[in-house]
């Protein structure tokens, strides 16, 4: 994904780097390719942790909840039905098989 993103970046663009769950269980982490794009386009890549911004959470929640209620922001959930599907749903998170927030529904009322 990052290779495709860099090729389409604007000059002086910025890439926020967070997570990388697909790398957690690899014996050898994947390398970065086409670093000349970073130099040629003067791209800035910066890592961050969500906890760095926790003090802004109340303001974020207010803005996001309003946007969701107004239909301006739509979120995606990947729902697995049944406890027996929980292990494969968890594995799917680490292998890139899910889309959006992964949920496992144990019982519907």
C-alpha positions as CSV (number, residue, x, y, z in Angstrom):
1,X,0.0,0.0,0.0
2,X,2.8,2.4,0.9
3,X,4.5,1.9,-2.4
4,X,1.3,2.9,-4.3
5,X,0.7,5.9,-2.0
6,X,4.2,7.3,-2.5
7,X,3.9,7.2,-6.2
8,X,0.7,9.3,-6.0
9,X,1.9,11.8,-3.4
10,X,2.0,15.5,-4.0
11,X,5.2,17.4,-3.6
12,X,5.8,18.2,0.1
13,X,2.9,15.8,1.0
14,X,2.7,14.1,4.4
15,X,2.1,10.5,5.4
16,X,1.0,9.6,8.9
17,X,2.4,6.2,10.0
18,X,0.5,4.4,12.7
19,X,-0.1,0.8,13.6
20,X,1.4,-1.6,11.0
21,X,-0.5,-4.6,12.4
22,X,0.4,-6.6,9.3
23,X,4.1,-6.5,10.4
24,X,3.6,-7.7,14.0
25,X,4.1,-11.4,13.4
26,X,6.4,-11.5,10.4
27,X,9.7,-13.2,11.0
28,X,11.3,-10.6,8.8
29,X,9.6,-7.2,8.4
30,X,8.9,-6.0,4.9
31,X,11.2,-3.4,3.5
32,X,10.3,0.0,2.1
33,X,10.8,0.5,-1.7
34,X,11.1,3.5,-4.0
35,X,12.6,5.8,-1.3
36,X,13.6,8.2,-4.1
37,X,9.9,9.2,-4.2
38,X,10.3,10.5,-0.7
39,X,13.4,12.5,-1.7
40,X,12.2,13.7,-5.1
41,X,8.8,14.8,-3.8
42,X,10.1,16.1,-0.4
43,X,7.5,13.8,1.3
44,X,7.4,13.9,5.1
45,X,6.6,10.5,6.9
46,X,6.0,10.7,10.6
47,X,5.0,8.1,13.1
48,X,2.5,8.7,15.8
49,X,0.7,6.9,18.6
50,X,-3.0,7.6,19.3
51,X,-2.1,8.1,23.0
52,X,-0.1,11.2,22.0
53,X,-3.5,12.9,21.2
54,X,-5.6,11.5,24.0
55,X,-6.1,14.9,25.5
56,X,-8.0,15.9,22.4
57,X,-10.4,12.9,22.6
58,X,-13.4,14.8,24.0
59,X,-13.3,17.4,21.1
60,X,-12.8,14.6,18.6
61,X,-15.8,12.7,19.9
62,X,-18.0,15.7,19.7
63,X,-17.0,16.4,16.0
64,X,-17.2,12.7,14.9
65,X,-20.5,12.0,16.6
66,X,-22.1,15.0,14.9
67,X,-20.7,14.0,11.5
68,X,-22.0,10.4,12.0
69,X,-25.5,11.6,13.0
70,X,-25.6,14.0,10.0
71,X,-24.5,11.2,7.6
72,X,-21.3,13.0,6.7
73,X,-19.1,10.2,8.1
74,X,-19.8,6.6,7.4
75,X,-17.8,3.9,9.1
76,X,-17.3,0.3,8.0
77,X,-17.7,-2.8,10.2
78,X,-16.6,-6.3,9.3
79,X,-18.9,-8.5,11.3
80,X,-18.3,-12.2,12.0
81,X,-21.4,-14.1,13.3
82,X,-20.8,-16.6,16.1
83,X,-18.2,-17.3,18.7
84,X,-16.8,-20.1,16.5
85,X,-15.7,-17.5,13.9
86,X,-13.8,-15.4,16.4
87,X,-10.4,-17.1,15.9
88,X,-10.5,-16.7,12.1
89,X,-11.7,-13.1,12.5
90,X,-8.7,-12.4,14.8
91,X,-6.3,-14.0,12.3
92,X,-7.9,-11.9,9.5
93,X,-6.9,-8.7,11.3
94,X,-3.3,-9.7,11.2
95,X,-3.4,-10.9,7.6
96,X,-5.3,-8.0,6.1
97,X,-8.5,-10.0,5.4
98,X,-10.9,-7.7,7.2
99,X,-12.2,-4.2,6.2
100,X,-12.9,-1.6,8.8
101,X,-13.6,-2.4,12.4
102,X,-13.6,-6.2,13.1
103,X,-16.5,-7.3,15.3
104,X,-17.6,-10.7,16.4
105,X,-21.3,-11.0,17.2
106,X,-21.9,-13.7,19.8
107,X,-25.7,-13.5,20.0
108,X,-28.2,-11.1,18.5
109,X,-31.3,-10.0,20.5
